[in-house]
Every structure is written in C-alpha cells, then in structure tokens.
Amino acid sequence: MKFTISLTGAVTAAFSLAPTAYSLKQGFAGNVLADHNEFKQFEGMNAVDRMMAVTKLAWNECMSGEYNDANACENLIDQELAAMNLSFPVDTVIIYTRTPESPTSNAWVIPMDENSMCVGKYGDGRLFYEFDWCVEEEKSMSSEDSIEKSRELIKPSKWTKMIAANKNVECIDVDGDGDLDAWHNKAMKVMGGDFEIACSEIDAYEQKVKKAKEEGSIVHKGCQKLPEINCLGLSGVDACRMIKEMVPYPNKNGKNMECFLQYLPESPKKKEIERDLVSIKQPPKTKVVIYAKKETNKVISVPRMTGPNAKIGAK
C-alpha cells in the first residue's frame, strides 16, 4: 500500500491519518548474488536462511542522485518489490515532515526510551515544538465536541489500546489529591501514539509538573515561539501533562496542544510491540518507509523495510 502522511521529520512516528493514495504492493526485495562462491553458499542454506540472504532491507540509492526524490525513490523500491515473488505483502510509505498547515501540526511529539520515560529527540530530555503557537483568546476550550475534534487524528496505537491499556501500573500520588491517578486513567483518551503508563521520578515530577501547574500558561494572546523544555525524569505520559499545563489555550485554528508519544527508533520496545501484536494475531504490516522533506520532496534518511518479515540480512 502507498501512504502519504505528514508528521515531524525529527522523529519516526506515524499518525492515524487516512492514506491519500492507495495501491497494493506485493513482493520481495532482493539482491543479485554476485559471484560463484556466493551462489554456492546460497545453495547450501536452508529455506529460511536462503530467503533472508537475499532480503534487501535498506535502499541507500535514495540518498543521492535521481532517486533522492521521494517519488522516484518509491518507484525504484516498488519496481524491485514487484520483480520478486514473495508470499507476503510489502507496503511502501512516504512520510513527509510536518508544516504549519499539516493536520497534525498541533501535536507535540514526545520521544521515550524502552521504559516509557521521556528522553527527547537527542536522549538528553529536550523537547521542541517547531511551529508558532497563535492564540486568539486566553481561554481554555470547554466544548467536548471541540476537544474531541482537536485530537481526532491523534489517537493511541493498536498496541496501546489492546496491550498497554491492560497493564496495571500504580504510581505514588505525588500531588496527594488523586489527580495523578485521574490523569493516568484518562491517558488513553487524551494522547496518541505508542505508549504505556510509567511512573515519573518523584523529584522530577515535583520540580516540573507541579511547577507547571502552579505557574500556569506560558502562552498569551498573539503568536509566539514555544520554548525548549526538559522532560528528564518524567514518564512520557506525565511529560504530556506538563505540556498541557503550560499550553492550555487553543491555537487560532481551534485546536488544543496535543501529545504524540513514541519510542525511539532504536529502542528494543519496537520489537516488543511487534511481538505483542503478533501474539494477539494483529501483526503490523511489513513496509518500506521513505522519510522526505515536504518542501523539497527530498529523501532525508535511508528507506528501510520494517515489520515481521523484515528480519535477518540487514546491512
């Protein structure tokens, strides 16, 4: 399948947006066996090893030259996929960097480690929001319909709803008023992405979340750049609470600041999620993801095959 999605180019996330184009792609990405010795080695493999030996999991060709264009890169990958005959489908996905006009530009992305603790894009706790936040009225949204519409494209993933939501995690009520439990209980309704409840470090929670509640909004009427904030010591879910305390007013488009949580690309949590989904017979799709800059259509990272059939053989 071909999807065109907009999200931040700084992270590898995929929002629940409807595809703008669709076509079924089925096949196998392969490398040509270069010489006689390589062929003899291939002939001696068992069926699984043989399949994996010819699996191509990355397309470095797309980082330069004519294939650096996202559509040309996609066509190249599709041609290689179509030339093979595997029994499983492989989808191609173009994910563009966000712009202020993107339908999910009101989401602050929160990268986490494998323990569901907020670490930021660079692992040092720094969180960035790349667009101006323009406020027409310093008033929090009260209409339930408007609140729901604000987050209609930013939903918990299948894994979050079917696996993580069933885990019982009890955290010390730092506030002492039941607010923390209430926030954790409604987390699945107010943020999107892959995430599970985790407990923040007590000192960090008191210094950051409680302080944000006490100090109130950092945004005012008009347009403003949002400051870099540090989330180290907070869980991803509690970092979202801090952000919502700091940015309580909707933007000029009538959308609240929302949170999209995700695990870092190299996190072992990615494989755990994949195994969990396979175990409940909801396996993720095998796909090749092409990340591209919206303004130039240039590919910005090596496209890679991911999913249950993208295993051994990566180079």
C-alpha positions in Angstrom: 0.0 0.0 0.0 1.1 3.5 -0.6 0.5 6.1 2.1 1.3 9.8 2.1 1.5 11.0 5.7 2.6 14.3 7.3 4.5 14.3 10.6 7.6 15.7 12.1 10.8 14.9 10.3 12.7 14.8 13.5 11.2 11.5 14.7 9.9 8.3 13.2 6.2 8.4 14.0 3.1 7.7 12.1 -0.2 9.4 12.9 -3.5 7.8 12.3 -4.2 9.7 9.0 -6.2 8.3 6.1 -4.0 7.5 3.1 -4.1 10.0 0.3 -3.3 7.3 -2.3 -3.6 3.6 -2.3 -2.3 0.7 -4.3 -1.4 -2.9 -3.2 2.3 -3.8 -3.4 3.3 -7.4 -3.1 6.7 -8.9 -3.5 10.2 -9.4 -2.2 13.2 -7.1 -2.2 16.3 -8.9 -3.4 20.0 -8.5 -4.1 21.6 -10.3 -7.0 24.1 -12.9 -5.9 27.4 -11.5 -7.2 29.7 -14.5 -7.8 30.1 -18.3 -7.9 31.2 -18.7 -4.3 28.3 -16.6 -3.1 26.0 -18.7 -5.1 27.4 -22.0 -3.7 27.0 -20.6 -0.2 23.4 -19.7 -1.0 22.7 -23.2 -2.4 23.8 -24.8 0.9 21.4 -22.8 3.0 18.1 -24.0 4.4 14.9 -22.4 3.2 14.7 -19.7 5.9 18.4 -18.7 5.7 18.1 -18.6 1.9 15.2 -16.3 2.0 16.9 -13.9 4.4 20.2 -14.0 2.5 18.5 -12.3 -0.5 16.4 -9.9 1.5 17.2 -6.2 0.9 16.2 -4.2 3.9 17.6 -0.7 3.0 17.8 1.5 -0.1 20.9 3.6 0.1 20.4 4.6 -3.5 17.7 7.0 -2.4 20.1 9.3 -0.5 21.7 10.8 -3.7 21.2 11.4 -7.4 17.9 10.9 -9.2 16.5 8.6 -6.5 16.8 11.3 -3.8 13.4 12.5 -5.0 10.7 10.7 -2.8 8.6 9.7 -5.7 11.5 8.4 -7.8 12.7 6.5 -4.7 9.3 5.0 -4.2 9.1 3.9 -7.9 12.6 2.3 -7.6 11.5 0.4 -4.5 8.2 -0.6 -6.0 9.9 -2.0 -9.1 12.3 -4.1 -7.0 9.4 -5.4 -4.9 7.3 -6.2 -7.9 10.1 -8.1 -9.6 10.2 -10.7 -6.8 7.5 -13.2 -5.8 7.2 -13.5 -2.0 4.0 -14.6 -0.4 3.8 -11.6 2.0 2.8 -8.1 1.0 5.3 -5.2 1.4 3.8 -1.7 1.7 5.6 1.5 0.6 5.1 4.6 2.8 6.2 8.2 2.2 6.2 10.2 5.4 6.7 13.9 5.0 8.0 16.4 7.5 5.3 18.5 9.0 4.4 22.0 8.0 2.3 24.5 9.9 -0.6 23.5 7.6 -0.3 19.8 8.4 -3.5 18.5 10.1 -1.4 17.2 13.0 0.8 20.3 13.5 -0.9 20.8 16.9 0.8 17.8 18.4 4.0 18.0 20.5 6.0 14.8 19.8 7.4 13.1 23.0 10.1 10.5 22.3 10.6 7.9 25.0 13.0 5.1 26.0 12.1 1.5 26.4 10.9 2.2 29.9 8.3 4.7 28.7 10.3 7.6 30.2 10.6 10.9 28.3 14.1 11.4 26.8 13.5 13.8 23.9 14.8 13.6 20.3 18.5 13.5 21.3 18.2 11.5 24.5 19.0 14.5 26.8 15.4 15.3 27.8 15.0 18.3 25.5 11.6 18.7 23.8 10.9 21.0 20.9 7.8 22.3 19.2 8.7 23.6 15.8 5.9 26.0 14.9 4.5 29.3 16.3 1.5 28.9 18.6 -1.0 31.6 17.8 -3.7 32.3 20.4 -6.8 34.4 19.7 -8.3 34.3 23.2 -6.7 33.3 26.6 -9.4 30.9 27.4 -9.3 27.1 27.7 -11.5 25.0 25.4 -14.7 23.8 27.1 -16.8 22.3 24.4 -16.5 18.5 24.4 -17.1 18.3 20.7 -14.3 20.8 20.0 -11.9 19.0 22.4 -12.6 15.7 20.6 -12.2 17.3 17.2 -8.8 18.7 18.2 -7.4 15.2 18.8 -9.4 13.3 16.2 -6.2 12.5 14.2 -4.0 11.9 17.2 -5.1 8.5 18.6 -3.5 5.7 20.6 -2.0 3.0 18.5 -3.4 -0.5 18.3 -0.8 -1.8 20.7 -1.5 1.0 23.2 -5.2 0.2 23.2 -5.0 -3.6 23.1 -1.9 -4.3 25.2 -0.6 -1.4 27.2 -4.1 -0.3 28.4 -4.5 -3.6 30.2 -1.3 -3.3 32.3 -1.9 -2.2 35.9 0.7 0.4 37.0 0.5 2.1 40.4 2.5 5.3 41.0 3.0 7.3 44.1 0.4 10.1 44.2 2.9 13.0 44.3 0.1 15.5 44.4 -1.6 13.8 47.3 -5.0 14.7 45.8 -5.8 11.9 43.4 -5.0 14.0 40.3 -2.1 11.8 39.2 -4.3 8.6 39.1 -7.0 10.5 37.3 -4.6 11.7 34.7 -3.2 8.2 34.2 -6.7 6.8 33.9 -7.7 9.1 31.1 -4.3 9.0 29.3 -5.6 6.7 26.6 -8.2 9.3 25.7 -6.1 12.4 25.6 -2.9 11.5 23.7 -1.8 9.5 20.7 0.9 7.0 19.6 2.7 4.1 21.2 2.9 4.5 25.0 2.1 2.9 28.3 1.8 4.3 31.8 5.0 4.7 33.7 5.9 6.4 37.0 7.9 9.6 37.0 10.8 10.2 39.4 9.3 12.0 42.4 11.8 14.9 42.4 11.4 15.5 38.7 7.6 15.4 38.9 7.6 18.0 41.8 10.1 20.2 40.0 8.5 20.1 36.6 4.8 19.1 36.6 3.8 20.6 39.9 5.7 23.8 39.0 4.0 24.0 35.6 0.6 23.7 37.3 1.5 26.4 39.8 2.9 28.8 37.2 0.2 28.3 34.6 0.2 29.2 31.0 3.4 30.2 29.1 1.3 31.3 26.0 -0.6 34.5 25.6 -2.7 36.3 23.0 -0.9 36.6 19.7 1.8 34.4 18.1 4.8 33.1 20.0 7.6 30.6 19.7 7.4 27.9 22.4 10.5 27.4 24.5 12.5 24.3 24.6 11.5 22.3 27.7 13.3 19.4 29.6 11.4 16.3 30.5 14.2 14.1 32.0 12.8 12.1 34.9 9.2 12.3 33.7 7.3 9.5 32.1 6.1 10.2 28.6 2.5 10.4 29.9 3.5 12.9 32.6 5.5 15.0 30.2 2.3 15.4 28.2 0.6 16.6 31.4 3.3 19.2 31.9 2.9 20.4 28.3 -0.8 20.7 28.6 -0.5 22.8 31.8 2.0 25.1 30.0 -0.1 25.5 26.8 -3.8 25.5 28.0 -5.2 27.7 25.2 -6.2 26.5 21.7 -4.5 27.9 18.7 -6.1 30.1 16.1 -7.3 27.0 14.2 -9.4 25.9 17.3 -7.0 23.1 18.2 -5.5 22.3 21.6 -1.9 21.4 22.1 -2.0 17.6 21.8 0.7 15.0 22.6 2.0 12.2 20.3 4.2 9.7 22.2 6.6 7.3 20.6 9.6 5.1 21.4 13.0 6.0 19.9 13.6 4.2 16.6 16.4 2.1 18.1 14.5 1.2 21.2 14.0 -2.6 22.0 10.5 -1.6 22.7 9.8 -1.6 19.0 10.4 -5.3 18.8 8.4 -6.0 21.9 5.4 -4.1 20.4 5.8 -6.2 17.2 5.9 -9.5 19.2 2.9 -8.4 21.2 0.8 -7.7 18.1 1.8 -11.0 16.5 0.8 -12.8 19.7 -2.7 -11.4 19.5 -3.0 -12.1 15.8 -2.7 -8.4 14.9 0.7 -8.3 13.3 2.0 -5.0 12.0 2.5 -4.7 8.2 5.8 -5.2 6.6 6.7 -1.9 4.9 9.4 0.3 3.5 9.3 3.8 4.9 10.6 6.8 3.0 11.1 9.9 5.0 11.1 13.1 2.9 11.1 16.9 3.4 7.8 18.3 2.4 9.1 21.5 0.9 11.7 19.8 -1.5 10.4 16.2 -1.8 13.9 15.1 -1.0 14.5 11.8 0.9 16.2 12.6 4.3 17.1 9.2 5.6 17.8 5.7 4.2 14.4 3.9 3.5 14.3 0.7 5.4 12.0 -2.3 5.5 10.3 -2.8 8.9 7.8 -5.3 10.2 7.5 -9.0 11.0 9.0 -10.1 7.6 12.0 -7.7 7.8 14.4 -9.7 9.9 17.8 -11.2 9.2 20.0 -9.9 6.4 20.1 -6.2 7.1 23.2 -4.5 6.0 
